[in-house]
């Protein structure tokens, strides 16, 4: 109806959309019109069906007030915010910084800002994330493995805080990721972490695709039940088997051991000891950066843009580039 498949180039402007619930439950297969970078004349001339749709649904849109039975204007034409009115064909106020950061990547790492389980996963770069999804403009399996490890998730629990009715953990990019000290692994350690992380991401996605009604949250609920050692009833055991909960648990154990080895630490450290060691390492890295040594995560992207950036405050890491959507 909007010309997708008929209008050249429109496929880059009608894209899959994901919010936090889609990422952790089941995707609703929503799509969004994304005209960032186009002016009004471009849209009208190149994508006339889209332009006509936006005129009626965005520019001069009205809704029926059920109480008064009167039509009330809610479109951008009537918006008091001038930037919304002037750029009415563009969705809200898109974050321009993230687009160049994702340019050239085929995927990126994402996590939901507030969730019961701290899950990191790869998303295809074609997917537009909701503002409640934290986006890391990195496509490396090694970095996915580090942030998905218990060493990083323990740090996230302590630094990020809690939110919501269920008192779920909240991931704050500035408080958690920017201050997190990554390990300095050997090439073989890096390869091992990348291999396990890639398999973990693939196994979870395969289960979601193959098991009707399965969600990422359910996978981790079942994993925790399996780890708890309690006897499960037949239905729950069968569901856990189909969800590959045991495989997910095993891969997490392997990932934790591999990441601990990259730090040169024992694999069975208590959470409090993990935090103590990370804080000490954070201060070491802050001292390095104050002296001018920065451990870039994406040197090809970061150095041309931030190579001359001044060091951050003591205890805060500046060797990081991760954009939230």
C-alpha positions as CSV (number, residue, x, y, z in Angstrom):
1,X,0.0,0.0,0.0
2,X,2.9,2.4,0.8
3,X,4.9,1.3,-2.3
4,X,7.3,-1.1,-0.6
5,X,8.8,-3.3,-3.3
6,X,7.7,-0.8,-6.0
7,X,9.4,2.5,-5.0
8,X,13.2,2.3,-5.4
9,X,15.0,2.9,-2.1
10,X,11.9,2.7,0.1
11,X,13.2,-0.4,1.8
12,X,15.7,1.7,3.6
13,X,12.9,3.9,5.1
14,X,10.3,1.3,6.1
15,X,12.1,-0.8,8.6
16,X,11.5,-3.4,11.3
17,X,10.9,-1.9,14.8
18,X,11.6,-3.4,18.2
19,X,10.8,-2.3,21.7
20,X,11.8,-3.9,25.0
21,X,8.8,-6.2,25.1
22,X,9.5,-7.4,21.6
23,X,13.1,-8.2,22.5
24,X,12.3,-10.2,25.6
25,X,8.8,-11.6,24.8
26,X,7.6,-12.2,21.2
27,X,8.1,-9.7,18.4
28,X,4.9,-8.1,17.1
29,X,6.6,-7.8,13.7
30,X,6.0,-4.1,13.7
31,X,7.5,-1.8,11.0
32,X,8.2,1.9,11.2
33,X,8.4,4.7,8.6
34,X,11.9,6.2,9.1
35,X,12.5,9.3,6.9
36,X,15.4,10.7,8.8
37,X,17.7,12.6,6.4
38,X,15.0,13.3,3.8
39,X,13.3,16.7,3.3
40,X,9.6,17.1,2.6
41,X,10.1,17.5,-1.2
42,X,12.2,14.3,-1.3
43,X,9.5,12.3,0.4
44,X,6.7,13.7,-1.8
45,X,8.5,13.1,-5.0
46,X,10.2,9.8,-4.3
47,X,7.6,8.1,-2.1
48,X,4.1,9.6,-3.0
49,X,2.1,6.8,-1.2
50,X,4.1,7.4,2.0
51,X,3.6,11.1,1.7
52,X,-0.1,10.8,1.3
53,X,-0.3,8.4,4.2
54,X,1.6,10.8,6.5
55,X,-0.5,13.8,5.4
56,X,-3.6,12.1,6.8
57,X,-2.1,10.1,9.7
58,X,0.6,12.5,11.0
59,X,0.2,16.1,9.7
60,X,-3.6,16.7,9.9
61,X,-4.7,13.8,12.2
62,X,-7.7,14.1,14.4
63,X,-9.2,11.7,17.0
64,X,-12.7,11.3,18.3
65,X,-13.2,12.2,21.9
66,X,-15.7,9.6,23.2
67,X,-16.9,11.8,26.0
68,X,-17.6,14.9,23.9
69,X,-18.2,13.1,20.6
70,X,-16.1,15.8,19.0
71,X,-13.1,15.4,16.7
72,X,-9.9,16.8,18.4
73,X,-6.8,17.7,16.4
74,X,-3.7,15.8,17.5
75,X,-1.5,15.9,14.3
76,X,1.8,17.7,13.9
77,X,0.0,20.6,12.2
78,X,-1.4,21.5,15.7
79,X,1.7,20.7,17.8
80,X,3.0,23.6,19.8
81,X,6.6,22.3,19.5
82,X,8.0,24.0,16.5
83,X,10.5,21.4,15.6
84,X,7.8,18.8,15.4
85,X,5.7,21.0,13.2
86,X,8.6,22.0,11.0
87,X,9.8,18.4,10.5
88,X,6.4,16.7,10.7
89,X,7.3,13.8,8.3
90,X,10.1,12.7,10.7
91,X,9.3,10.5,13.7
92,X,9.8,12.5,16.8
93,X,13.4,13.6,17.5
94,X,15.6,10.8,16.2
95,X,19.0,10.3,17.8
96,X,21.4,11.4,15.1
97,X,24.6,10.2,16.8
98,X,23.7,6.5,16.6
99,X,23.3,6.4,12.9
100,X,27.0,7.1,12.0
101,X,28.0,4.8,14.8
102,X,26.1,1.9,13.2
103,X,27.2,2.7,9.6
104,X,29.1,-0.2,8.1
105,X,27.9,-2.7,10.7
106,X,25.6,-5.6,9.9
107,X,24.5,-6.1,13.5
108,X,24.8,-4.4,16.9
109,X,24.5,-5.5,20.6
110,X,21.4,-4.6,22.5
111,X,19.9,-5.0,25.9
112,X,16.5,-3.8,27.4
113,X,17.0,-0.9,29.8
114,X,14.8,-2.5,32.5
115,X,14.4,-6.3,32.7
116,X,14.3,-9.2,35.1
117,X,17.1,-11.0,33.3
118,X,20.1,-9.1,32.0
119,X,20.2,-10.4,28.4
120,X,22.4,-9.1,25.6
121,X,21.8,-10.1,22.1
122,X,22.7,-9.2,18.5
123,X,20.1,-7.4,16.4
124,X,20.3,-6.9,12.7
125,X,21.3,-3.3,11.8
126,X,18.1,-3.0,9.8
127,X,16.1,-3.0,13.0
128,X,15.2,0.3,14.5
129,X,15.3,0.1,18.3
130,X,12.8,1.8,20.7
131,X,14.3,4.3,23.2
132,X,14.0,1.7,26.0
133,X,16.6,-0.5,24.3
134,X,20.2,0.3,25.0
135,X,22.3,0.0,21.8
136,X,26.0,-0.7,21.6
137,X,27.4,0.1,18.2
138,X,29.7,-2.9,18.3
139,X,29.3,-6.1,16.2
140,X,32.0,-8.2,17.9
141,X,31.2,-11.5,19.4
142,X,34.0,-11.0,21.9
143,X,32.3,-7.9,23.3
144,X,29.0,-9.6,23.4
145,X,30.6,-12.4,25.5
146,X,32.1,-9.9,27.9
147,X,28.9,-8.0,28.6
148,X,26.8,-11.2,28.8
149,X,29.2,-12.7,31.4
150,X,28.3,-12.8,35.1
151,X,31.3,-10.5,35.7
152,X,29.7,-7.7,33.8
153,X,26.1,-8.5,34.9
154,X,27.2,-8.4,38.6
155,X,28.7,-5.0,37.8
156,X,25.5,-3.9,36.1
157,X,23.4,-5.0,39.1
158,X,25.5,-2.9,41.5
159,X,25.9,0.1,39.3
160,X,22.6,0.3,37.4
161,X,20.0,0.1,40.2
162,X,16.5,-1.2,40.2
163,X,13.2,-0.1,38.7
164,X,9.6,-1.1,38.1
165,X,6.8,-3.0,39.8
166,X,8.9,-6.2,39.9
167,X,12.0,-4.3,41.1
168,X,13.8,-5.3,37.9
169,X,17.4,-4.3,37.2
170,X,17.9,-1.1,35.2
171,X,20.9,-0.8,32.9
172,X,22.3,2.7,32.7
173,X,24.8,3.1,29.9
174,X,26.6,6.0,31.6
175,X,26.8,4.3,35.0
176,X,27.4,0.8,34.0
177,X,29.1,0.5,30.6
178,X,31.1,3.6,30.5
179,X,32.8,2.7,33.8
180,X,33.2,-1.0,33.2
181,X,36.8,-2.2,32.8
182,X,37.2,-4.7,30.0
183,X,39.9,-7.4,30.3
184,X,43.1,-7.5,28.3
185,X,42.9,-11.1,26.8
186,X,45.3,-13.1,24.7
187,X,44.2,-13.8,21.1
188,X,43.2,-17.4,22.1
189,X,41.2,-16.1,25.1
190,X,39.5,-13.6,22.8
191,X,38.6,-16.3,20.3
192,X,37.2,-18.6,22.9
193,X,34.9,-15.9,24.4
194,X,33.8,-14.9,20.9
195,X,33.0,-18.6,20.0
196,X,30.9,-19.3,23.1
197,X,29.1,-15.9,22.8
198,X,28.2,-16.6,19.2
199,X,26.8,-20.0,20.0
200,X,24.8,-18.7,22.9
201,X,23.2,-16.0,20.8
202,X,22.4,-18.6,18.0
203,X,21.0,-21.3,20.4
204,X,18.6,-18.8,22.1
205,X,17.4,-17.5,18.7
206,X,16.9,-21.0,17.3
207,X,14.8,-22.0,20.3
208,X,12.7,-18.8,20.0
209,X,12.1,-19.5,16.3
210,X,11.3,-23.2,16.7
211,X,9.2,-23.3,20.0
212,X,5.7,-21.8,19.8
213,X,5.1,-19.1,22.3
214,X,8.6,-19.3,23.8
215,X,10.1,-16.0,25.0
216,X,13.6,-14.9,26.0
217,X,12.3,-14.3,29.5
218,X,10.9,-17.8,29.7
219,X,14.2,-19.3,28.5
220,X,15.9,-17.7,31.5
221,X,13.2,-18.5,34.0
222,X,13.5,-22.1,32.9
223,X,17.3,-21.9,33.1
224,X,17.1,-20.6,36.7
225,X,14.8,-23.5,37.6
226,X,17.2,-26.0,36.1
227,X,20.1,-24.4,37.9
228,X,18.2,-24.4,41.2
229,X,18.1,-28.2,41.2
230,X,14.5,-28.6,42.2
231,X,12.5,-31.4,40.8
232,X,10.4,-30.2,37.9
233,X,7.0,-31.5,36.9
234,X,6.7,-33.3,33.5
235,X,5.2,-30.3,31.7
236,X,7.9,-27.9,33.0
237,X,10.7,-30.3,32.3
238,X,9.4,-30.8,28.7
239,X,9.2,-27.1,28.2
240,X,12.7,-26.6,29.5
241,X,14.0,-29.2,27.2
242,X,12.4,-27.6,24.1
243,X,13.7,-24.2,25.2
244,X,17.2,-25.6,25.4
245,X,17.4,-24.2,29.0
246,X,20.1,-26.7,29.9
247,X,22.2,-25.7,26.9
248,X,21.8,-22.0,27.7
249,X,22.9,-22.7,31.3
250,X,25.9,-24.7,30.1
251,X,27.0,-22.0,27.6
252,X,26.7,-19.4,30.3
253,X,29.0,-21.4,32.6
254,X,31.5,-21.8,29.8
255,X,31.3,-18.1,29.0
256,X,31.8,-17.1,32.6
257,X,34.9,-19.4,32.9
258,X,36.3,-18.0,29.6
259,X,35.8,-14.3,30.7
260,X,37.3,-15.0,34.1
261,X,40.4,-16.5,32.5
262,X,40.7,-13.4,30.3
263,X,40.9,-11.3,33.5
264,X,43.3,-13.8,35.1
265,X,40.8,-14.5,37.9
266,X,39.4,-17.8,39.3
267,X,36.1,-18.8,37.8
268,X,34.3,-19.2,41.1
269,X,34.7,-15.8,42.6
270,X,31.9,-14.5,44.9
271,X,29.9,-11.6,43.6
272,X,31.4,-9.3,46.2
273,X,34.9,-10.2,45.2
274,X,34.1,-9.6,41.6
275,X,32.9,-6.1,42.4
276,X,36.0,-5.4,44.5
277,X,38.3,-6.5,41.7
278,X,36.4,-4.5,39.1
279,X,36.5,-1.4,41.1
280,X,40.3,-1.7,41.5
281,X,40.7,-2.4,37.8
282,X,38.5,0.6,37.0
283,X,40.8,2.9,39.0
284,X,43.8,1.4,37.2
285,X,42.2,2.1,33.8
286,X,41.2,5.7,34.9
287,X,44.9,6.4,35.8
288,X,46.0,5.0,32.4
289,X,43.5,7.3,30.6
290,X,44.6,10.3,32.6
291,X,48.1,9.6,31.3
292,X,46.8,9.4,27.7
293,X,46.5,5.6,27.2
294,X,43.0,4.7,26.0
295,X,41.9,1.2,25.3
296,X,39.5,1.9,22.4
297,X,36.8,-0.7,21.7
298,X,36.3,0.3,18.1
299,X,39.5,2.1,17.2
300,X,38.6,2.6,13.5
301,X,35.4,4.5,14.5
302,X,36.4,6.1,17.8
303,X,39.9,7.5,17.2
304,X,39.0,9.7,14.3
305,X,36.1,11.2,16.3
306,X,37.3,11.1,19.9
307,X,41.1,10.6,19.8
308,X,41.7,14.0,21.2
309,X,39.0,13.8,23.9
310,X,40.0,14.9,27.4
311,X,40.0,12.2,30.1
312,X,36.8,11.8,32.1
313,X,36.5,12.3,35.8
314,X,38.4,9.9,38.1
315,X,36.8,6.5,38.2
316,X,35.0,7.0,34.9
317,X,36.1,5.3,31.8
318,X,36.4,7.3,28.5
319,X,37.6,4.4,26.4
320,X,34.0,3.5,25.5
321,X,31.7,4.3,22.7
322,X,28.2,2.9,23.1
323,X,25.1,4.8,22.0
324,X,21.7,4.2,23.5
325,X,18.9,4.6,20.9
